[in-house]
Amino acid sequence: MIAIMFICVLAGMQLANDGIHKMKGYDDPNFQNAVGINDNGEHVKATFLGNEISSHNIDEKKKKLEEISAFNFFSSMGKKISEGVSNASEKLINLITK
């Protein structure tokens, strides 16, 4: 759900940017697209708010998260919560059926 909301925000930013271009009536070279993707056949380049994003940056961030083990922390917390909910619902069902 959060990913869908994030995509909607990005789409909204792009629509607002396009609307500003139409309202001005001319192209301003200082204006940048909110999100841009360039595909030249061999490499795909993406930009977000003027900053270039590459798979190299994503790999570095992934390694950094693994080093910090923040990803593992949230994963383990999610597992504990799901186990707690499962155990509670199982006990409730057993209580009702007896």
DOSE-734095 format. One record per residue: residue number from 1; residue in three letters; x, y, z of N, C-alpha, C in turn. Coordinates in pm, 1 decimal. Example, Ala and Ser with C-alpha at 12.3 -4.5 7.8 and 13.67 -1.06 7.14 Angstrom:
residues 2
<site n="1" res="Ala" n_X="1319.0" n_Y="-569.0" n_Z="780.0" ca_X="1230.0" ca_Y="-450.0" ca_Z="780.0" c_X="1320.0" c_Y="-330.0" c_Z="780.0"/>
<site n="2" res="Ser" n_X="1285.0" n_Y="-225.0" n_Z="708.0" ca_X="1367.0" ca_Y="-106.0" ca_Z="714.0" c_X="1290.0" c_Y="3.0" c_Z="787.0"/>
***
This chain:
residues 98
<site n="1" res="Met" n_X="82.4" n_Y="-118.2" n_Z="0.0" ca_X="0.0" ca_Y="0.0" ca_Z="0.0" c_X="88.0" c_Y="126.2" c_Z="0.0"/>
<site n="2" res="Ile" n_X="197.1" n_Y="119.2" n_Z="78.1" ca_X="287.7" ca_Y="233.0" ca_Z="82.9" c_X="354.5" c_Y="253.3" c_Z="-52.2"/>
<site n="3" res="Ala" n_X="389.5" n_Y="143.7" n_Z="-119.4" ca_X="452.1" ca_Y="153.9" ca_Z="-251.3" c_X="356.0" c_Y="217.2" c_Z="-351.5"/>
<site n="4" res="Ile" n_X="228.9" n_Y="181.0" n_Z="-344.6" ca_X="129.4" ca_Y="240.1" ca_Z="-435.6" c_X="115.9" c_Y="389.2" c_Z="-408.4"/>
<site n="5" res="Met" n_X="114.9" n_Y="427.2" n_Z="-280.2" ca_X="105.2" ca_Y="569.0" ca_Z="-244.8" c_X="228.5" c_Y="645.2" c_Z="-294.9"/>
<site n="6" res="Phe" n_X="346.3" n_Y="583.9" n_Z="-283.3" ca_X="468.9" ca_Y="647.8" ca_Z="-329.7" c_X="465.6" c_Y="668.7" c_Z="-480.5"/>
<site n="7" res="Ile" n_X="418.2" n_Y="568.4" n_Z="-553.1" ca_X="407.8" ca_Y="579.8" ca_Z="-698.5" c_X="307.6" c_Y="688.7" c_Z="-736.1"/>
<site n="8" res="Cys" n_X="198.6" n_Y="698.6" n_Z="-661.5" ca_X="99.2" ca_Y="803.7" ca_Z="-687.2" c_X="159.0" c_Y="942.1" c_Z="-663.9"/>
<site n="9" res="Val" n_X="241.6" n_Y="956.8" n_Z="-560.9" ca_X="306.3" ca_Y="1085.0" ca_Z="-534.5" c_X="399.6" c_Y="1120.9" c_Z="-649.7"/>
<site n="10" res="Leu" n_X="477.5" n_Y="1024.1" n_Z="-697.1" ca_X="566.6" ca_Y="1051.2" ca_Z="-809.6" c_X="488.6" c_Y="1089.1" c_Z="-935.3"/>
<site n="11" res="Ala" n_X="379.5" n_Y="1018.5" n_Z="-960.3" ca_X="296.3" ca_Y="1050.4" ca_Z="-1076.8" c_X="236.8" c_Y="1191.0" c_Z="-1062.6"/>
<site n="12" res="Gly" n_X="194.9" n_Y="1225.8" n_Z="-942.2" ca_X="140.0" ca_Y="1358.9" ca_Z="-917.5" c_X="243.2" c_Y="1468.1" c_Z="-939.5"/>
<site n="13" res="Met" n_X="366.8" n_Y="1442.3" n_Z="-896.4" ca_X="473.7" ca_Y="1540.0" ca_Z="-918.4" c_X="498.3" c_Y="1560.6" c_Z="-1066.9"/>
<site n="14" res="Gln" n_X="496.7" n_Y="1451.4" n_Z="-1142.7" ca_X="519.7" ca_Y="1461.5" ca_Z="-1286.9" c_X="403.9" c_Y="1535.4" c_Z="-1354.5"/>
<site n="15" res="Leu" n_X="280.1" n_Y="1506.2" n_Z="-1314.2" ca_X="165.0" ca_Y="1576.0" ca_Z="-1372.7" c_X="168.9" c_Y="1725.3" c_Z="-1339.4"/>
<site n="16" res="Ala" n_X="206.9" n_Y="1759.5" n_Z="-1217.7" ca_X="217.9" ca_Y="1900.4" ca_Z="-1180.6" c_X="325.6" c_Y="1969.4" c_Z="-1263.7"/>
<site n="17" res="Asn" n_X="436.4" n_Y="1901.8" n_Z="-1285.2" ca_X="543.9" ca_Y="1957.6" ca_Z="-1366.2" c_X="497.3" c_Y="1980.9" c_Z="-1509.5"/>
<site n="18" res="Asp" n_X="427.1" n_Y="1883.7" n_Z="-1565.8" ca_X="373.9" ca_Y="1900.0" ca_Z="-1701.8" c_X="273.6" c_Y="2014.4" c_Z="-1707.7"/>
<site n="19" res="Gly" n_X="191.5" n_Y="2027.7" n_Z="-1605.2" ca_X="94.2" ca_Y="2136.8" ca_Z="-1600.5" c_X="161.5" c_Y="2273.1" c_Z="-1595.4"/>
<site n="20" res="Ile" n_X="271.4" n_Y="2283.3" n_Z="-1522.0" ca_X="344.8" ca_Y="2409.8" ca_Z="-1516.1" c_X="403.3" c_Y="2443.2" c_Z="-1652.4"/>
<site n="21" res="His" n_X="455.8" n_Y="2341.3" n_Z="-1722.4" ca_X="507.9" ca_Y="2364.7" ca_Z="-1857.7" c_X="397.9" c_Y="2416.0" c_Z="-1949.9"/>
<site n="22" res="Lys" n_X="279.8" n_Y="2356.3" n_Z="-1944.1" ca_X="169.4" ca_Y="2398.9" ca_Z="-2030.9" c_X="123.1" c_Y="2539.2" c_Z="-1995.2"/>
<site n="23" res="Met" n_X="123.5" n_Y="2569.7" n_Z="-1865.7" ca_X="76.4" ca_Y="2700.6" ca_Z="-1820.5" c_X="172.3" c_Y="2811.7" c_Z="-1863.4"/>
<site n="24" res="Lys" n_X="303.6" n_Y="2783.1" n_Z="-1861.1" ca_X="401.7" ca_Y="2883.8" ca_Z="-1900.2" c_X="395.8" c_Y="2911.8" c_Z="-2049.1"/>
<site n="25" res="Gly" n_X="371.0" n_Y="2809.1" n_Z="-2128.2" ca_X="359.7" ca_Y="2827.7" ca_Z="-2272.0" c_X="490.6" c_Y="2817.9" c_Z="-2346.9"/>
<site n="26" res="Tyr" n_X="600.9" n_Y="2801.6" n_Z="-2277.7" ca_X="730.6" ca_Y="2785.5" ca_Z="-2343.5" c_X="818.8" c_Y="2696.5" c_Z="-2256.4"/>
<site n="27" res="Asp" n_X="924.9" n_Y="2642.4" n_Z="-2317.2" ca_X="1015.8" ca_Y="2555.0" ca_Z="-2243.9" c_X="1124.0" c_Y="2636.9" c_Z="-2175.1"/>
<site n="28" res="Asp" n_X="1142.4" n_Y="2611.9" n_Z="-2048.7" ca_X="1246.3" ca_Y="2677.5" ca_Z="-1970.2" c_X="1357.4" c_Y="2575.7" c_Z="-1946.5"/>
<site n="29" res="Pro" n_X="1479.5" n_Y="2601.5" n_Z="-1991.8" ca_X="1586.4" ca_Y="2501.7" ca_Z="-1973.4" c_X="1621.9" c_Y="2478.7" c_Z="-1826.4"/>
<site n="30" res="Asn" n_X="1583.8" n_Y="2568.0" n_Z="-1738.4" ca_X="1612.4" ca_Y="2551.0" ca_Z="-1595.8" c_X="1512.6" c_Y="2457.2" c_Z="-1528.6"/>
<site n="31" res="Phe" n_X="1404.2" n_Y="2427.6" n_Z="-1597.7" ca_X="1302.2" ca_Y="2339.0" ca_Z="-1543.1" c_X="1340.6" c_Y="2194.8" c_Z="-1570.7"/>
<site n="32" res="Gln" n_X="1331.3" n_Y="2108.7" n_Z="-1469.6" ca_X="1364.3" ca_Y="1968.1" ca_Z="-1487.2" c_X="1241.7" c_Y="1883.6" c_Z="-1458.1"/>
<site n="33" res="Asn" n_X="1236.2" n_Y="1766.9" n_Z="-1520.3" ca_X="1128.8" ca_Y="1672.6" ca_Z="-1491.2" c_X="1149.6" c_Y="1613.3" c_Z="-1353.1"/>
<site n="34" res="Ala" n_X="1040.3" n_Y="1579.5" n_Z="-1287.1" ca_X="1049.7" ca_Y="1517.9" ca_Z="-1154.9" c_X="1111.8" c_Y="1379.1" c_Z="-1165.5"/>
<site n="35" res="Val" n_X="1067.4" n_Y="1302.5" n_Z="-1263.5" ca_X="1118.6" ca_Y="1167.0" ca_Z="-1284.3" c_X="1147.9" c_Y="1151.0" c_Z="-1433.0"/>
<site n="36" res="Gly" n_X="1266.4" n_Y="1098.6" n_Z="-1465.1" ca_X="1300.4" ca_Y="1078.2" ca_Z="-1605.1" c_X="1372.3" c_Y="946.1" c_Z="-1625.4"/>
<site n="37" res="Ile" n_X="1341.5" n_Y="879.7" n_Z="-1735.9" ca_X="1406.5" ca_Y="752.8" ca_Z="-1770.3" c_X="1455.6" c_Y="763.6" c_Z="-1913.9"/>
<site n="38" res="Asn" n_X="1585.8" n_Y="739.2" n_Z="-1933.1" ca_X="1646.5" ca_Y="742.5" ca_Z="-2065.9" c_X="1700.4" c_Y="604.2" c_Z="-2097.8"/>
<site n="39" res="Asp" n_X="1658.0" n_Y="549.2" n_Z="-2210.9" ca_X="1702.8" ca_Y="416.4" ca_Z="-2253.4" c_X="1770.9" c_Y="430.6" c_Z="-2388.1"/>
<site n="40" res="Asn" n_X="1903.4" n_Y="403.7" n_Z="-2391.0" ca_X="1975.9" ca_Y="414.2" ca_Z="-2517.5" c_X="2006.1" c_Y="277.5" c_Z="-2577.2"/>
<site n="41" res="Gly" n_X="1938.9" n_Y="173.8" n_Z="-2532.0" ca_X="1958.7" ca_Y="39.9" ca_Z="-2586.5" c_X="2047.4" c_Y="-46.3" c_Z="-2499.1"/>
<site n="42" res="Glu" n_X="2160.4" n_Y="7.1" n_Z="-2456.8" ca_X="2252.6" ca_Y="-70.1" ca_Z="-2373.6" c_X="2233.1" c_Y="-41.8" c_Z="-2225.1"/>
<site n="43" res="His" n_X="2215.5" n_Y="84.7" n_Z="-2190.4" ca_X="2204.9" ca_Y="123.7" ca_Z="-2050.5" c_X="2077.1" c_Y="204.1" c_Z="-2029.1"/>
<site n="44" res="Val" n_X="2018.7" n_Y="184.4" n_Z="-1913.0" ca_X="1900.7" ca_Y="261.4" ca_Z="-1874.1" c_X="1942.8" c_Y="357.5" c_Z="-1764.5"/>
<site n="45" res="Lys" n_X="1915.9" n_Y="485.5" n_Z="-1786.7" ca_X="1950.2" ca_Y="586.8" ca_Z="-1686.5" c_X="1820.1" c_Y="646.7" c_Z="-1632.7"/>
<site n="46" res="Ala" n_X="1814.3" n_Y="659.8" n_Z="-1501.7" ca_X="1696.3" ca_Y="717.5" ca_Z="-1437.8" c_X="1738.5" c_Y="838.6" c_Z="-1356.2"/>
<site n="47" res="Thr" n_X="1653.6" n_Y="940.2" n_Z="-1354.9" ca_X="1677.9" ca_Y="1057.7" ca_Z="-1272.3" c_X="1555.1" c_Y="1082.8" c_Z="-1186.0"/>
<site n="48" res="Phe" n_X="1580.8" n_Y="1127.1" n_Z="-1064.8" ca_X="1473.5" ca_Y="1160.5" ca_Z="-971.3" c_X="1505.5" c_Y="1295.7" c_Z="-911.0"/>
<site n="49" res="Leu" n_X="1424.6" n_Y="1395.5" n_Z="-941.9" ca_X="1443.9" ca_Y="1533.3" ca_Z="-897.5" c_X="1583.0" c_Y="1585.0" c_Z="-934.4"/>
<site n="50" res="Gly" n_X="1629.7" n_Y="1550.5" n_Z="-1054.1" ca_X="1757.0" ca_Y="1598.6" ca_Z="-1103.4" c_X="1876.9" c_Y="1515.9" c_Z="-1062.3"/>
<site n="51" res="Asn" n_X="1859.6" n_Y="1420.8" n_Z="-971.6" ca_X="1969.9" ca_Y="1335.1" ca_Z="-928.3" c_X="1966.6" c_Y="1204.6" c_Z="-1005.4"/>
<site n="52" res="Glu" n_X="2082.9" n_Y="1165.3" n_Z="-1059.5" ca_X="2089.2" ca_Y="1041.8" ca_Z="-1137.3" c_X="2089.3" c_Y="921.2" c_Z="-1043.6"/>
<site n="53" res="Ile" n_X="2010.3" n_Y="822.4" n_Z="-1080.0" ca_X="2000.7" ca_Y="699.2" ca_Z="-1002.2" c_X="2053.6" c_Y="586.3" c_Z="-1089.3"/>
<site n="54" res="Ser" n_X="2142.2" n_Y="506.0" n_Z="-1034.1" ca_X="2194.1" ca_Y="392.5" ca_Z="-1108.8" c_X="2186.1" c_Y="268.1" c_Z="-1022.2"/>
<site n="55" res="Ser" n_X="2201.2" n_Y="152.4" n_Z="-1084.8" ca_X="2197.9" ca_Y="28.2" ca_Z="-1009.0" c_X="2316.5" c_Y="19.8" c_Z="-914.5"/>
<site n="56" res="His" n_X="2425.1" n_Y="89.0" n_Z="-948.8" ca_X="2542.2" ca_Y="90.9" ca_Z="-860.9" c_X="2506.4" c_Y="156.8" c_Z="-727.4"/>
<site n="57" res="Asn" n_X="2432.2" n_Y="268.0" n_Z="-733.1" ca_X="2388.3" ca_Y="335.3" ca_Z="-610.8" c_X="2297.0" c_Y="245.6" c_Z="-529.2"/>
<site n="58" res="Ile" n_X="2210.0" n_Y="173.2" n_Z="-596.2" ca_X="2116.6" ca_Y="85.6" ca_Z="-526.4" c_X="2191.3" c_Y="-28.4" c_Z="-458.7"/>
<site n="59" res="Asp" n_X="2292.1" n_Y="-83.2" n_Z="-527.9" ca_X="2372.2" ca_Y="-191.1" ca_Z="-468.6" c_X="2447.9" c_Y="-142.4" c_Z="-345.9"/>
<site n="60" res="Glu" n_X="2503.1" n_Y="-19.6" n_Z="-353.2" ca_X="2573.5" ca_Y="35.9" ca_Z="-237.7" c_X="2479.3" c_Y="53.0" c_Z="-119.0"/>
<site n="61" res="Lys" n_X="2359.5" n_Y="103.1" n_Z="-145.7" ca_X="2262.9" ca_Y="123.1" ca_Z="-37.6" c_X="2219.1" c_Y="-9.6" c_Z="21.6"/>
<site n="62" res="Lys" n_X="2204.1" n_Y="-110.4" n_Z="-62.2" ca_X="2165.2" ca_Y="-242.2" ca_Z="-13.1" c_X="2273.5" c_Y="-299.0" c_Z="77.5"/>
<site n="63" res="Lys" n_X="2400.1" n_Y="-285.8" n_Z="36.0" ca_X="2510.4" ca_Y="-333.5" ca_Z="118.5" c_X="2516.9" c_Y="-258.1" c_Z="251.2"/>
<site n="64" res="Lys" n_X="2492.9" n_Y="-128.0" n_Z="245.4" ca_X="2495.8" ca_Y="-47.7" ca_Z="367.6" c_X="2385.8" c_Y="-91.3" c_Z="463.0"/>
<site n="65" res="Leu" n_X="2267.1" n_Y="-118.7" n_Z="409.7" ca_X="2157.3" ca_Y="-166.6" ca_Z="494.1" c_X="2189.0" c_Y="-301.4" c_Z="556.2"/>
<site n="66" res="Glu" n_X="2252.1" n_Y="-388.4" n_Z="479.2" ca_X="2288.6" ca_Y="-518.9" ca_Z="533.0" c_X="2393.6" c_Y="-505.3" c_Z="642.6"/>
<site n="67" res="Glu" n_X="2486.1" n_Y="-410.5" n_Z="626.6" ca_X="2586.1" ca_Y="-387.5" ca_Z="729.4" c_X="2523.1" c_Y="-333.4" c_Z="856.8"/>
<site n="68" res="Ile" n_X="2429.6" n_Y="-243.0" n_Z="841.2" ca_X="2363.5" ca_Y="-184.3" ca_Z="957.5" c_X="2269.3" c_Y="-285.3" c_Z="1020.5"/>
<site n="69" res="Ser" n_X="2223.9" n_Y="-377.5" n_Z="944.6" ca_X="2127.2" ca_Y="-481.6" ca_Z="980.9" c_X="1992.2" c_Y="-422.3" c_Z="1019.6"/>
<site n="70" res="Ala" n_X="1960.9" n_Y="-304.4" n_Z="966.3" ca_X="1829.4" ca_Y="-245.0" ca_Z="989.4" c_X="1722.3" c_Y="-327.6" c_Z="918.9"/>
<site n="71" res="Phe" n_X="1755.1" n_Y="-379.2" n_Z="801.6" ca_X="1660.3" ca_Y="-461.0" ca_Z="727.2" c_X="1626.1" c_Y="-585.9" c_Z="806.4"/>
<site n="72" res="Asn" n_X="1724.7" n_Y="-649.0" n_Z="867.8" ca_X="1702.1" ca_Y="-769.2" ca_Z="946.1" c_X="1620.8" c_Y="-738.8" c_Z="1071.2"/>
<site n="73" res="Phe" n_X="1640.9" n_Y="-621.0" n_Z="1129.9" ca_X="1565.2" ca_Y="-582.4" ca_Z="1248.4" c_X="1416.3" c_Y="-575.0" c_Z="1216.9"/>
<site n="74" res="Phe" n_X="1380.5" n_Y="-505.0" n_Z="1110.9" ca_X="1239.6" ca_Y="-491.4" ca_Z="1076.7" c_X="1180.6" c_Y="-625.4" c_Z="1033.3"/>
<site n="75" res="Ser" n_X="1260.4" n_Y="-706.2" n_Z="966.8" ca_X="1213.8" ca_Y="-838.0" ca_Z="925.5" c_X="1184.2" c_Y="-924.8" c_Z="1047.0"/>
<site n="76" res="Ser" n_X="1274.2" n_Y="-922.8" n_Z="1144.2" ca_X="1252.1" ca_Y="-1004.4" ca_Z="1264.2" c_X="1133.6" c_Y="-952.5" c_Z="1344.8"/>
<site n="77" res="Met" n_X="1116.0" n_Y="-822.2" n_Z="1350.7" ca_X="999.8" ca_Y="-766.5" ca_Z="1422.2" c_X="870.2" c_Y="-807.8" c_Z="1352.4"/>
<site n="78" res="Gly" n_X="868.7" n_Y="-807.0" n_Z="1222.3" ca_X="750.0" ca_Y="-849.2" ca_Z="1147.8" c_X="718.0" c_Y="-994.8" c_Z="1172.1"/>
<site n="79" res="Lys" n_X="821.2" n_Y="-1077.9" n_Z="1177.6" ca_X="800.0" ca_Y="-1220.1" ca_Z="1204.3" c_X="742.9" c_Y="-1241.1" c_Z="1344.0"/>
<site n="80" res="Lys" n_X="794.9" n_Y="-1168.0" n_Z="1442.7" ca_X="746.4" ca_Y="-1182.3" ca_Z="1580.7" c_X="600.4" c_Y="-1137.4" c_Z="1592.0"/>
<site n="81" res="Ile" n_X="566.5" n_Y="-1029.5" n_Z="1525.7" ca_X="427.9" ca_Y="-980.4" ca_Z="1529.7" c_X="335.0" c_Y="-1080.5" c_Z="1463.2"/>
<site n="82" res="Ser" n_X="376.1" n_Y="-1134.6" n_Z="1348.6" ca_X="289.8" ca_Y="-1230.7" ca_Z="1279.2" c_X="274.0" c_Y="-1358.9" c_Z="1360.4"/>
<site n="83" res="Glu" n_X="381.3" n_Y="-1403.8" n_Z="1426.0" ca_X="370.2" ca_Y="-1521.9" ca_Z="1512.2" c_X="277.0" c_Y="-1495.0" c_Z="1630.0"/>
<site n="84" res="Gly" n_X="284.0" n_Y="-1376.1" n_Z="1687.9" ca_X="196.6" ca_Y="-1340.0" ca_Z="1799.1" c_X="50.7" c_Y="-1338.0" c_Z="1757.6"/>
<site n="85" res="Val" n_X="22.3" n_Y="-1279.6" n_Z="1641.9" ca_X="-115.1" ca_Y="-1274.2" ca_Z="1592.9" c_X="-164.8" c_Y="-1415.0" c_Z="1561.9"/>
<site n="86" res="Ser" n_X="-80.7" n_Y="-1497.3" n_Z="1502.1" ca_X="-119.7" ca_Y="-1635.5" ca_Z="1470.7" c_X="-149.4" c_Y="-1714.5" c_Z="1597.4"/>
<site n="87" res="Asn" n_X="-63.3" n_Y="-1701.5" n_Z="1697.2" ca_X="-85.4" ca_Y="-1773.3" ca_Z="1823.4" c_X="-212.5" c_Y="-1725.3" c_Z="1893.5"/>
<site n="88" res="Ala" n_X="-235.3" n_Y="-1594.5" n_Z="1893.9" ca_X="-354.3" ca_Y="-1540.6" ca_Z="1959.4" c_X="-481.7" c_Y="-1587.8" c_Z="1888.7"/>
<site n="89" res="Ser" n_X="-481.5" n_Y="-1586.3" n_Z="1755.8" ca_X="-600.4" ca_Y="-1630.2" ca_Z="1683.2" c_X="-622.5" c_Y="-1779.6" c_Z="1701.3"/>
<site n="90" res="Glu" n_X="-514.5" n_Y="-1857.6" n_Z="1707.2" ca_X="-527.1" ca_Y="-2002.0" ca_Z="1729.3" c_X="-587.8" c_Y="-2031.0" c_Z="1866.4"/>
<site n="91" res="Lys" n_X="-542.7" n_Y="-1958.5" n_Z="1969.1" ca_X="-596.5" ca_Y="-1976.8" ca_Z="2103.4" c_X="-743.2" c_Y="-1935.4" c_Z="2109.5"/>
<site n="92" res="Leu" n_X="-779.1" n_Y="-1828.1" n_Z="2039.6" ca_X="-918.0" ca_Y="-1782.7" ca_Z="2037.2" c_X="-1007.1" c_Y="-1885.2" c_Z="1968.2"/>
<site n="93" res="Ile" n_X="-959.8" n_Y="-1940.9" n_Z="1859.0" ca_X="-1038.4" ca_Y="-2043.2" ca_Z="1788.1" c_X="-1054.2" c_Y="-2168.5" c_Z="1874.3"/>
<site n="94" res="Asn" n_X="-946.3" n_Y="-2209.7" n_Z="1941.9" ca_X="-955.3" ca_Y="-2325.4" ca_Z="2031.2" c_X="-1051.1" c_Y="-2301.0" c_Z="2147.2"/>
<site n="95" res="Leu" n_X="-1052.1" n_Y="-2179.3" n_Z="2198.3" ca_X="-1142.2" ca_Y="-2142.7" ca_Z="2307.9" c_X="-1288.8" c_Y="-2148.0" c_Z="2261.8"/>
<site n="96" res="Ile" n_X="-1313.1" n_Y="-2099.0" n_Z="2143.1" ca_X="-1450.8" ca_Y="-2097.1" ca_Z="2090.4" c_X="-1498.8" c_Y="-2237.4" c_Z="2057.6"/>
<site n="97" res="Thr" n_X="-1413.9" n_Y="-2321.2" n_Z="2002.0" ca_X="-1457.7" ca_Y="-2454.9" ca_Z="1958.6" c_X="-1470.0" c_Y="-2553.2" c_Z="2072.6"/>
<site n="98" res="Lys" n_X="-1416.4" n_Y="-2527.6" n_Z="2190.2" ca_X="-1426.5" ca_Y="-2621.4" ca_Z="2303.1" c_X="-1552.5" c_Y="-2604.1" c_Z="2379.6"/>
***
